[in-house]
Amino acid sequence: MKRTTRKLAGLAAVLVLAAGPAPAWAVDQSKGHPGFCTDGTGVTVVVDFQQLGGTTVVRCNPQGTRGTGLDALKGAGFQIAGVQRWGEAFICRVENRPSAVEKLPVTGKEGYREACVDTPPAAAYWSYWHAGNNCPWAYSQWGVKNRDFAPGGFEGWSFSLNATADSNPKPRIAAVRPGTAGEACTTPDEPAPTSNDPNERQQPQPLPGPNPGTGSPTPGKPSGGAGPGGAAGPGTGGGTSPGTSTQPGGGDPATGGGTGALPPPKPRPSAVADDPARNVAFTGGESLGDVNKEIKDQSGASDYAPWVAGGAVVILIAATWLTARRRKRTRES
């Protein structure tokens, strides 16, 4: 009896390990469509992996009603992962990049791996951008769950590696819908953030300085595009300063003396969009690998993981019952 119990417990442990982590989704081709949106209704989403490697992806979320930056990203079909601490309020992976087994050459942290537990370091994170049609990219000072996208505009995600507040790389795709090149920048007044909680706004950038298209920063307030953390925290957007926040998304308690959110940035009529001729190669994500399969390969998990985990629970219960029964018989004898 004792030997049987030990075997059952051991088998349960093996099954639990084999179960692996929960699966994620790949680009959902049933949501949105590849390429740019062709009219002023939807929002075009650009994901630029930059130094992570891989082809830039451009997809359209044709959603005709207003939504958050998170709605735009998901509605275009992208797979994302948020950190354990703040959930999808702070995005740490897009299409499983950087993966849990991917070593990043972060200065001072060679071989760093993103575990997606807390906000990523300022030297390796997804920065969050936005732009109106025919307008330059602007680093968002609001978070992905706190900022509404502009219909007909662009949402951008660009991986920043060992960059500074002044050198964070913008998406390498011009915010210009096909057939509209040369037209005036049509950025409408950016919708006010959906929350007035000062803890849900962007932290100031590590190195203060004006951002193109957003104006000069106001003393004591976040500058045109907040610091790292494009996957910003609840309600914060664009990039909070990863690794330094104590609030979701990096809201800065030190500057939270006010009771309301910062005013939205104003567009600059004279701003000029990047030249589409300089766009890097891009796809609609059709050739991206199956994120589910990638995660399974990296973790050794299988399609039977949920059943294996359930079986492990049953075995543990059986082992516990057998142990209790054996002890009862011992006492009775």
C-alpha positions in Angstrom: 0.0 0.0 0.0 2.8 2.4 1.0 4.7 1.7 -2.2 1.5 2.2 -4.3 0.9 5.6 -2.7 4.5 6.7 -3.4 4.1 5.7 -7.1 0.9 7.6 -7.4 2.4 10.7 -5.9 5.4 10.5 -8.2 3.3 10.0 -11.3 1.2 13.0 -10.3 4.3 15.2 -10.0 5.5 14.1 -13.5 2.1 14.9 -15.0 2.0 18.3 -13.5 5.4 19.2 -14.9 4.4 17.8 -18.3 1.3 20.0 -18.4 3.4 23.2 -19.0 2.1 26.7 -19.2 -1.2 27.8 -20.5 -1.3 28.2 -24.3 -1.5 31.6 -26.2 -2.9 32.5 -29.6 -1.1 33.3 -32.8 -2.3 36.1 -35.2 -6.0 35.6 -35.5 -6.7 35.9 -39.2 -10.5 36.0 -38.4 -9.9 39.5 -36.8 -9.1 42.4 -39.0 -7.2 41.9 -42.2 -3.6 42.1 -43.5 -2.3 45.5 -44.6 -3.4 49.1 -44.2 -7.0 50.2 -43.6 -8.1 51.9 -46.8 -10.5 54.4 -45.3 -11.0 56.7 -42.3 -13.1 54.2 -40.4 -10.7 51.6 -39.0 -7.3 51.9 -37.4 -4.0 50.5 -38.9 -1.8 48.7 -36.4 1.9 48.4 -37.0 4.2 46.0 -35.1 7.9 46.5 -35.6 10.1 43.9 -34.0 13.2 46.1 -34.6 16.3 44.4 -33.1 14.4 41.3 -32.1 14.4 40.4 -35.8 11.5 39.3 -37.9 9.4 41.1 -40.5 7.4 44.1 -39.5 3.6 43.3 -39.5 0.9 45.7 -40.7 -2.8 44.9 -40.1 -6.1 46.7 -40.1 -8.7 46.7 -37.4 -11.8 47.9 -39.3 -13.7 48.6 -36.0 -16.0 51.5 -36.8 -16.6 52.6 -33.2 -14.1 54.1 -30.8 -12.0 51.8 -28.7 -8.8 51.7 -26.6 -5.3 51.0 -27.9 -5.7 47.5 -26.6 -8.9 47.1 -28.6 -7.1 48.2 -31.7 -4.2 45.7 -31.1 -6.5 42.7 -30.4 -9.0 43.7 -33.1 -6.2 43.5 -35.7 -5.6 39.9 -34.6 -2.3 40.2 -32.7 -1.5 37.8 -29.9 -0.3 39.6 -26.8 0.8 38.8 -23.3 0.6 41.1 -20.3 2.8 40.9 -17.2 1.5 38.9 -14.2 1.4 41.9 -12.0 -0.7 44.2 -14.1 -2.2 41.9 -16.7 -2.7 43.3 -20.2 -2.4 46.8 -18.9 1.3 46.4 -19.5 2.2 44.3 -22.5 5.4 42.4 -22.4 5.0 40.2 -25.5 3.6 40.6 -29.0 3.4 37.5 -31.0 5.5 35.7 -28.3 8.4 38.1 -28.8 10.5 38.4 -26.8 9.8 34.8 -25.8 10.5 33.3 -22.4 13.6 31.5 -23.7 14.9 34.4 -25.8 18.1 36.0 -24.5 18.3 39.7 -24.9 21.6 41.6 -25.1 20.5 44.2 -22.5 23.3 46.5 -21.5 24.3 45.6 -17.9 22.0 42.5 -18.0 23.6 40.3 -20.6 21.5 37.2 -21.3 18.3 38.9 -19.9 15.1 36.9 -20.4 11.7 38.4 -20.2 9.6 36.5 -17.7 6.6 38.8 -17.9 6.2 38.9 -14.2 6.6 42.7 -13.6 7.2 45.7 -15.8 10.1 45.0 -18.3 13.3 47.0 -17.9 13.6 50.4 -19.5 16.3 48.9 -21.9 14.0 46.2 -23.3 10.3 46.8 -23.8 7.5 47.4 -26.3 7.1 51.1 -26.9 3.7 52.4 -27.9 3.1 55.0 -30.6 0.2 56.6 -32.5 -0.3 58.9 -35.5 -3.0 60.4 -37.6 -3.0 59.7 -41.3 -0.2 61.6 -43.0 1.2 62.6 -39.6 4.5 61.7 -37.9 4.6 59.0 -35.2 4.2 60.3 -31.7 5.2 58.4 -28.5 2.1 57.9 -26.5 1.9 59.5 -23.1 -1.1 57.4 -22.2 -1.5 53.7 -21.7 -2.9 51.1 -24.0 -6.0 50.6 -21.8 -6.4 54.3 -21.1 -6.1 55.8 -24.6 -8.6 55.7 -27.4 -7.4 55.2 -30.9 -8.3 57.7 -33.6 -10.4 56.3 -36.5 -8.5 56.5 -39.7 -5.3 56.7 -37.8 -2.4 54.5 -36.8 -1.3 52.6 -33.7 2.3 51.4 -33.5 4.3 49.0 -31.4 8.1 49.1 -31.7 10.5 47.1 -29.6 13.1 49.3 -27.9 16.4 47.7 -27.0 19.1 49.7 -25.2 17.6 53.0 -26.3 17.0 56.2 -24.4 14.1 58.5 -24.2 15.5 60.4 -27.2 16.4 57.4 -29.3 13.4 55.0 -28.8 12.8 53.7 -32.3 9.5 54.6 -33.9 7.8 52.1 -36.2 9.6 52.0 -39.6 6.3 52.3 -41.5 5.0 55.7 -42.5 1.6 56.5 -41.1 0.1 57.0 -44.6 -2.9 55.2 -45.9 -2.5 54.0 -49.5 -3.6 56.7 -52.0 -3.3 59.5 -49.5 0.4 60.4 -49.7 1.0 64.1 -49.9 -2.3 65.0 -48.2 -2.3 67.2 -45.1 -1.9 65.6 -41.6 -5.4 64.8 -40.5 -5.0 64.0 -36.8 -8.2 64.9 -35.0 -7.9 66.2 -31.4 -6.9 63.1 -29.5 -9.7 61.7 -27.3 -9.1 62.4 -23.6 -8.0 59.3 -21.7 -10.8 57.1 -20.4 -9.7 57.6 -16.7 -8.8 60.6 -14.6 -6.8 58.5 -12.2 -3.4 60.2 -11.9 -1.9 56.8 -11.1 -2.9 55.6 -14.6 -1.0 58.1 -16.6 2.5 57.8 -18.1 5.6 58.4 -16.1 7.9 61.1 -17.3 10.6 59.9 -19.6 14.0 59.1 -18.0 15.6 61.8 -20.1 13.3 64.8 -20.4 13.0 66.3 -23.8 10.3 67.3 -26.3 8.9 64.7 -28.7 8.3 65.5 -32.3 4.7 66.3 -32.8 3.8 66.6 -29.2 5.3 69.8 -28.1 7.5 70.6 -25.1 7.0 68.9 -21.8 5.4 70.7 -18.9 7.5 70.9 -15.8 6.4 68.3 -13.3 4.3 66.5 -15.8 5.0 63.6 -18.3 6.5 64.9 -21.5 5.0 64.2 -24.9 5.7 60.5 -24.8 6.1 58.9 -21.5 9.1 56.7 -20.7 9.5 53.1 -21.6 6.8 50.7 -21.4 4.8 51.0 -24.5 2.7 48.3 -23.1 1.8 50.6 -20.5 -0.1 49.9 -17.3 -3.8 50.1 -16.6 -4.9 53.1 -18.3 -1.4 54.3 -19.1 -0.2 53.9 -22.5 2.7 54.4 -24.7 5.4 53.7 -22.4 5.8 54.0 -18.8 9.2 53.5 -17.3 9.5 49.8 -16.8 11.2 48.5 -13.8 10.7 51.7 -11.8 7.0 51.8 -11.2 5.0 51.0 -8.1 1.7 51.6 -9.8 0.2 49.7 -12.8 1.8 50.9 -15.9 4.2 53.1 -14.1 2.0 55.9 -12.9 4.2 58.3 -11.1 3.0 58.8 -7.5 5.6 61.6 -7.0 3.9 63.8 -9.6 0.3 62.7 -8.8 -0.4 65.8 -6.6 -3.2 66.7 -9.1 -6.6 65.2 -9.1 -7.1 64.8 -12.8 -5.5 63.3 -15.8 -3.1 65.3 -18.0 -4.7 67.0 -21.0 -4.3 65.1 -24.3 -1.5 66.2 -26.6 -2.5 68.5 -29.4 -1.7 67.8 -33.1 0.8 70.0 -34.9 -0.8 71.1 -38.3 2.6 71.6 -39.8 3.8 68.1 -39.0 4.9 66.0 -41.9 4.6 62.2 -42.1 7.6 60.0 -42.9 8.2 59.1 -46.6 6.4 55.8 -47.4 9.2 55.1 -49.9 11.4 54.4 -46.9 9.2 51.8 -45.4 10.8 48.6 -44.4 9.5 45.3 -45.8 6.3 44.2 -44.1 3.6 41.5 -44.2 0.1 41.1 -42.8 1.4 38.3 -40.5 0.3 35.5 -42.8 3.7 33.7 -42.4 4.1 34.2 -38.7 4.6 30.9 -36.8 1.9 29.4 -34.7 2.5 31.0 -31.2 0.8 28.0 -29.5 3.3 25.6 -31.1 6.2 27.8 -30.4 5.4 28.0 -26.7 4.8 24.3 -26.5 8.2 23.6 -28.2 9.9 26.0 -25.8 8.3 24.5 -22.7 8.0 20.9 -23.7 4.2 21.1 -23.3 1.7 19.2 -25.5 -1.9 19.3 -26.6 -2.8 17.0 -23.8 -1.6 19.4 -21.1 -5.1 20.2 -19.7 -6.0 16.5 -19.5 -2.6 15.7 -18.0 -3.1 18.3 -15.3 -6.6 17.0 -14.6 -5.3 13.5 -14.3 -2.6 14.6 -11.9 -5.2 16.1 -9.6 -7.2 12.8 -9.6 -4.1 10.8 -8.8 -3.1 13.1 -5.9 -6.6 12.7 -4.5 -6.4 9.0 -4.8 -2.9 9.0 -3.2 -4.3 11.1 -0.3 -7.2 8.7 0.2 -5.0 5.6 0.2 -2.7 7.2 2.7 -5.6 8.0 5.1 -7.0 4.5 4.7 -3.7 2.9 5.5 -3.3 5.0 8.6 -6.8 4.2 9.8 -6.2 0.4 9.4 -2.9 0.8 11.3 -4.7 2.5 14.2 -7.4 -0.2 14.3 -5.0 -3.0 14.4 
